[in-house]
Amino acid sequence: MTFSVRENINTFLEGFIRTENLRFLDVGLTFKVVERVSKEEVRRLSTYYYPAMKKNLGSFDLSVDAGLFTGSEIIVLLGENRTGKTTLIRMLAGNLEPDNG
């Protein structure tokens, strides 16, 4: 059985496939509509700061300077294999403890 794009989007937002009686999200996704938000409030709420971090994994050393990024930025990590891209993301997400920082 095929569904329209609108029906598939609504199914995704609900987190529930009615025809299969299958819930794939604990809670459906909802969005709040706000009439006016100041630029300063948007900047404050969507700015993420991270500390300087270091990680040593065997012969691999990763050093990260402290910095920030905003939720509206698109960040691309490019690099050769084994240069620390995944390690950096894991530390930023809190899934891997840095050695210091």
ABEGO torsion letter per residue (X at the ends): XBBBAAAAAAAAAAGBBAAAGBBABABBBBBBBBABBBAAAAAAAABBBBBBBBBBBEABBBBBBBBBBBAABBBBBBEBBGAGAAAAAAAAAGABBBABX
